[in-house]
Amino acid sequence: MSSSSAPRRHWDGSFAADHRRRSLRVAADSPTRLLRCAQRDRCRACGNAIEWYRRSDERSACLHPGELPSANVPDKLRWHVSSGLAHPAGDGRPWCRIAHAAVCPASTGVTANHSGLSGLRRALAVNTRRLIDSGAFTPSASEPGPAQTPEACRPARPVVQLLYIRYLAAQPVEEIQCVAQTRHRGRCPQRLLTQGALAGRWTLVPATARQEQLALPSEIMALYDLTHLPYSEQLRWRAQRCSAHAAATAAADLVMAEWEPFDPLLHHTHIYRRLPTRVRHPQRGAHP
């Protein structure tokens, strides 16, 4: 048989023509339900593509999708990915990754104006303008921090306690969305806190994250506590799945769960010192 008639193979030895017939599956002993790492998403501030990775400390890292020459990136801004985890340091190679915040056109930080990254930032800015002009992207309005709005009725990123661990949520409690994939290959639109579901309770607690950390002096914060719920219900919240997909274990996760381990020193801007209210009280002297 001539070499021209031999079947083509990939680098791993698999047949090149079989990639359409193969399906991805999650191993039974896998610690995650995701089919792959580097979850693709779009920046809510500029609309450009980003990739989400997990870090060794269980936090999430938002990286620019492409690699950059290490010579053009300062040492403190270099990232590398190893075994599916993102590490905030270079690995000695001529190419490295970079956090999206360092090149985001909507960022006003000092690192965004670095000479070695100005070209990439301009290219992303042009793409943002193209997306806005075509109607494919609408910039999200900047949300003022809790320090600027002391009378806010609910935290934009609340602190949630489940399984006796405190996490920082990415959205308000009522807007936390299921991460499971539907049959139409889209993200499930259901929320975790639906009508009829067991709800947590707001409480004021000392602002401490771990047992070995001391509480901040005279510092209390509002906490959405779920520890009184059944163990299965807390697992559902930790997996960030709605009631239907919590039972359908065969459905894979489309995105990673958006929980971030809470640290009072890193997340001090998200500490609320009073319990949230659902309805604003009328001002004094105003008629009901």
N, C-alpha and C positions, 0 to 999 in steps of 0.2 A: 504494500500500500504506500503510495507516495505521501510525502509530507503535506502536500497541498490538500489532500483529501482527509487528513487526520482531523478529528474534531478539535475545535478550539477550547482551550482551558484557561481558567483564571489562575492567578498566582498561587491560590491555595489548592489547585488541582481539580476544582469543580468545573463542570462543563459550562461554557459560556452561554449555551442556548437553554440552560435549565433554570436561569435566574427568574424567569417569569412563572415557573411552575412551583417554585419553592415558597413556603410561607414561614414567616417568623413566628416563633413561639417563645414564651417565657419559661425558663426552667422552674421546676417545682420548688427547688431550694433557693431560688433567687430572692434577695432581700428587697427587691423592688418589682413592681408590676410593669415598669416601662420596658418597651421593646429595645430601646437604645438610649445612649446618653446624648449630650449636646442637643437638648430640646430647643427647636427653633421657635422664635417668637419675634415680635416687633416692639421696638421701644415706644412707649406711650407718649414720650416727649417729642421725638423726631421722626418716628415711623420707619427707621432703618432696621434691617435684620439684626438680630442678636441671638446668642446661644446661651442657654442656662446649663451650668454644671454644678455639681455638688463639691463642697470642700471637705477636707478631712475633719473639720470641726462641725460638720452637719449644716453649715450655712450654705447659702446659694451664691454663686458667682455669675455675673452677667458679662460675657466676653464678646468682643468683636469676632465675627465668624471667620475671618481670614488671618493668616499669619503675617507678621511683619519682620523686616530685618532687625535683628537685635541691636545693630549699631545705631538705628534711628530711634530706639526706644530707651528712655532712661532706666537705670537699674531698678529704681523703686516702682516702676510701672510695668515691669515684665511679669508675665504669667506663663506657666506651662501646664500641660495636661498629661497626666500619667495614670494609666489604669482607670480611666474614666473620671478621675478626680482632678480638680483645678487647684494649682498651688501658686500663691502670690510671690513668685520668684522665678528667675531665669534658671535654666538647666544647663547652661554652657554651650548651647547650640547656636548656630548663626541665625536661627529663626525663633520667634517667640510669639506669644499671644498678648493681648492687651485688654484691659477692662473697657467696656463700651463707654462708661462715664468719662473716660479720659479723652475721647474723640467725639463725643456726642455734640452735635451742633447746638443743642439747646442748653448745654452746660456752660456755666460762666466761671468755672474754676480756673485756677492758675495753670493746672496741667493741660488744660484744653488749648492753650496758646503756645505750647512747646514747638520750637522750630521744626523738629523732626517729624511732628505729627500734624502740622498745619495743612499739608497737602491732602491728607486723608480726611481731615475735618472739613475742608472745603468741598471735597467730593461728596461727602455725606450730606452737607448742607444743600448742595445742588440737587441731590436725589430727594431730599425732604421737600424742597420747593416743587419738584416735578410731581411728587405724590399729592401735594396739596392742590396744585393746579388741576390735576386730573380727577380730583375728588376721591382718590383712594385712601386718603389719610386726613384726619382732622385732629389737630393738636389738642391734647387734653388741657383744660384750664388748670393752672397751678393752684394747688391747695395750700392755704396758709397753715403754718404749724400751730400746735396747741398753745405755744407761747404768745402768738399773735391773736389768737381767738380764745381767750380764757372762758368765754361763755358758750363754747361749742356744746351741742347737746349729745354728741356721741363721738368717740374716737374714730379717726379715719383708719388707723392701724391699731386695733385693740390688743391688749395682752390677754391671752387665753391660757388657762391652766387646765390640763387634762393629763391623766395618768401621773399626777403629782409632778408634772414638768411644765414650766412656763414657756410659752411660745409667743412670738409677735406675728400677728396675722397680717396679710397683705391688703385686706379689705375690711370694711365694717362687718360685724358678726352677721347681720342680716343679708349680706351680699356675698358671703363665702360660697363659691361655686364648686360643684362636683368636678373632679378631674378625670372621670372615666370617659372612655370612647363609646359613642353610640353606634348603632348599626349603619348609620349613614356616614361613618368615619369622621364625625364632628364631636366637639366637646359637649358633654351633657349640660343642658341649660339649667338644671335643677339646683336649688340652693340646699345647704345642709340644714338650715333652720327653716323648716316648712311648717305650715299650719298642722297642728296635731302632733308634731314631733316633740320629744323631750327637750326642754330648754335649760340652759344654765342660769346662773344668777350672778348679778353684779355685786361686788363687795370691795371694801377698802382694806388693803393689806400693806405691810411694809415693802418697800421697793428693794427686794433682794431676789437674786436669780438662783443661786445654788446654796447648798448647806454650808460650804466653806467660805462663802462671802458674807461680810458683815452688812447689815442694813444701812442704807444711807442715812445720815443724821437728819432727824425730823422730816423724813421723806415717806409719804404714803402714796399709793396709786390705786386707780380703779382697775379691778381684775374681773374678767368674765370666767367664773369658776364652773367647771364641768365635772369635778371629781365626785360629786354626789350622784351622778348618773350611773347606770349599770356599766359593767366593764365592756360589754359588747358595743354599747353606744359610744363609749369613749374611744374604742378602737375605730369605729366608723368615722368619728371626727378626725382622729389622727391620720387615717388614710385619705381623708377629705373626699368622701363618697356619699352620695345621697342614699336614701333607704333602699331604693330599688337596686342600685349598683353595689351596695354593700352585700346583698345576697347573691348577686351575679358575679361570682369570683372569676369567671372566665373572661370577663371584659377587661381589657388592658387599660392602663392609664394613658391618657393622651398627653398630659403634662405632669410635671412633678408637683407634689403637694407643696403648697406655698407657706408652710410653717417655717419660721426662723427662730432658733433658740434665743430666748430673751436674755439680754445682758443690760442691767440698769445703767452701766457706764457708756456703752455703745449706743443704746437706744433711749437716752435720757430725754430726747425731744418728743418721744411718743408716750411719755408718762403723763397721765391725767390725774389730777389730785382731787377730783370729786366724781361722784357717781353720775353717769349719763342720764338724761331725761328724754323721754319720747316726745313730749309736747312742751314748747316754751310757755312759761307762765306769762300772762299779760302784765304789762307795766302798771305801776301804781297810778291810780287815777283814771285808767282806761276802762271803758265799759266792756263787759263780757260779750 
